[in-house]
Amino acid sequence: MDTTASDHYHALLARHEAMRLRQRLFSPRQGNTTGRSRARYDGAADQQVIKESLDLVTPFEDLVADLYEAMFRRHPYLRQLFPASMEFQRAHLARALWYLIEHLDRPDEVTAAFAQLGRDHRKLGVRPVHYEAFETALLEALRHRAGERWTSSLEQAWLRMMRFAAATMVEGADSALSEPLSWQATVIDHQLRTPDVAVLRLQPSEPFPYRAGQYAPVESPLLKHTWRPYHLACAPRPDGELEFHIRLAGIGGVSEALVRHTRRGDVLRLGPARGSMTLQDAPVGDVLLVAFGTGWAAMKALLEEAGSRHAVRSVHLFLGARTLSELYDTEYLADVERRCPWL
């Protein structure tokens, strides 16, 4: 099967699995809803029940550890979808659970956040059927943590909450079936601007859609299934070239792989761009940009876009660093200051 045919096959398979899962999740006997009837889901009521009993299942770090242990025991093949070190993943899931519980009375916010999460999870190889395995493992972990104090009403509240989130993620993933699972991008330049900061220029193999001010998850071939988000440091360009600024954040992680062990010709993977720190589409008057360290990357992209807009009246940029030597892009700054009287 050639690559194109394989992509179509997996897209159809994912769509079939999504339809089947939605039918299971939203059957009337399970008390779940979808689409136009989702508004009937009383998230506030479940939120109150869950919050009143959080002491039974917290800290979430322990609950999440039990969840993954149960899931990998039941389905060993799922382990290959995750990075070798699970520390970051466990912390990420614990934060997601807290977010879900805290926002359950605001279903529109949950829908927006988890639809994006479902779209992002496509790059990890997650399919709709995997949410069933997650649900089973979560129930096992909850029962284990709560022990004899676990009740049927608690279980139903957690189930409704998780199925609401899972359905939203499935819909988010399903809406993105027409876009790649991820984008391959070749490193065409790698410069160390300071001992701990690298500027990477990449050429994606196909158009990478994004807006100035957004960020994208990046995976190095040296650390499979380990993704970290970095802001794009340029506005979209006709040649499609991308720029990232990476600061070494620790040993053994993605930042070290990108700063110290990445060279020209290496191929990285990118997840879909996200983030709302973008210029509005309407005409813009005065713009204030504030950044510290490699946070300059996002401001640089916004500065490029502002420069291409005739409606921008003026831009004020405040750029901070711990020392003068850490202002690594000073030549660009000096040049754009000379060329742009509005800056």
Disulfide bonds with the S-S distance in Angstrom:
none
